[in-house]
């Protein structure tokens, strides 16, 4: 069993907002990690895709319900980047409570990170995911970008490259002290 609560990723509010009212959503949880922590822009789903979560099945786990995403070619391209991240959160139910079983089956919180610059590979549970993310230069660059976006109230442009690089350099040189990042931005 992994550590139950570790940082922002295991906060009940985040877990609830990235779930459906009646079930977890590996898609929403994976998209959160991809877009907010890795700054990976994901394309919209194909126009003909049915973007509705499957109904909960009392005999299946969430992992089993969402396997279709990686089996259908039209969906697999994006969902192979999203779902393995989100499935690593499965020890947490739709409101963020810890669980060892789901519908009588042991929870499988095995996940995988792919398509990053420096942390690809398997992980088990949010605690291992958080450790890998915390060591990623891509994540730290994304944090820098997110601070810039929040502080300026806009997205970055090509003209902002030097500013972002300077912010990141100061942040990295400080050992990733968030306070230094904020002071450098200001």
N, C-alpha and C positions, 0 to 999 in steps of 0.2 A: 504494500500500500504506500502511495506517495504522501507527501505533505498535503494537508487539506487546504490551507489558505496561504497564498504566496503573492503578495503585491496586488496590483490593480487587476490582473487577469482573473483572480478568484473572488473579486468583490461581488456580492449578491446583486447589486444594482446593475453592473455591467452584464452579468450572466443572465439576468431577467430581461434586459432590454435587447439582448441578442438571442432571444428565444421566442417561440410562439407561446400563446397563452396556455396551451395544453401539452406542449412538448418542447424539448430542446431543438435547436436549429444549428446543426454543424455548418450550414451555409452562412448564416448570419455571423456566427462566431468566427468562422474562417475568413469571411470578408472583412470583419473588423481588424483582425491581425494583418491581413494583406494590405488593406488601404490605410489604416491608421498607424501601424507600427512598422510596416515595411515600405510604405509609400508606393505600392504597386497599383497602378491604374488597371482596373479590370474592364474588359469590354462588356457592353450590355448583353443580355441573353439573346439568342436568335429570335427573330420576330415571331416565329411559329412555335416557340417553346411555351409549354404550359408552366408558368411560374407559380405554382401552388404547391405548398408542402403536402406530402402524403398525409392522409388521416392516420392518427395513431392506431396501431394494431396491438391489442393486449397480449399477443403471442410473439411479437417481434421486438427487437431492440432498435434504437434509432439508427445504428450502423446498418442493420439489415434493411431498414426502410429506405435509406438513402443510397444504397448500392447502385441503384438504377442510373444515377448521375454519371458514374464512371463506365457504365456498360453501353450507354448510347453515345455514338460518335459525336453528335451535335452538341452534347453537353460535356463530354469528357475533357475537352481542351481546357476549359476554365475550372471545372469541378475537381480536376486532379490537383490544381493549385489551392483550392479552397477547402474542400471537404476533409482531407487528411489533417489539416490544421484544426478545424472545428471539432473533429471527432476526438481529439486529445482532451477536450473539455467534458467528456461524457460522464465523468464522476460527479458532475454537478447537474442537478435537474433544472427544470425551466425557471425556477425562482432562486437558484443558487444554493440549494441544499445539497450536502454531500450524500452520495449513495454508492453502495457497493453492488447492488443488483438493480436490474430494470426488467420488469415483467417476468420475474423468475430466473433471469439469466444473469450471470456475472457481468459487470460492466467491463467493457474493453475500451480503455482510453489510449490505445496505441494510435499514434499519429505519425506524420512525416512532413518534413519541410522540404519543398523543392522549389526551384526557380529563384533562389536568392544568390547573392554574391559570395556569402561566406558561412552559412550555417545549415546547408542542406543535410538531411539525414533523418533517421527515425528518432522518435522520442516517446515517452510514456507519461501522460498526464500533464497537467498545467504546471506543476513544479519543474519538470524537466524542460518544458517549452519555455518557461520564464528564464531559466538559467541560460539556455541557448540564445534567446533573444537579447539578454543582457550583455552577452559577449559579442554581439554583432555590430560591426561598423555600419552596415546598412541600416540597422535600427537606429543607431545613434545619429546617423545623417538624417534619417526620417524625423527623429525627435527635433533636430535642429530646424528642419523644414516646417514642421507643425508649429513650433514656437514662432517662426517667421510669419506663417499664414495667420495665426491667431493674433499676433501683435500688430500686423499691418491691416488685417481685415480683408485680405485678398490673397490670391494665389501668386506664386512666384513666376517671374518671367525670365527670359534669357539675360536681361540686364541685371538681375539680382544675383547672378552666379558668384561674383566676387564677395558680395555681402554674406551669402550663405557659406562660402568656403572659409571666410574669416571667422564667422560664428562657430563653425564646426571645428576649426583649428584650435581656437581658444578653449572650447568645450573638451576636445580630446586632450589637449595639453594639461588641462586641470584634472585629468583622471575621470572625466565625465561627471564633473560636479555641476548639477543642474543650475545652481545659483550663479555660477560663472556664465553659463549659457544665457541666462536671463539678463545679467549685467552687460554682457557683450552685446546683446540685441539692443538694449536700451541705449 
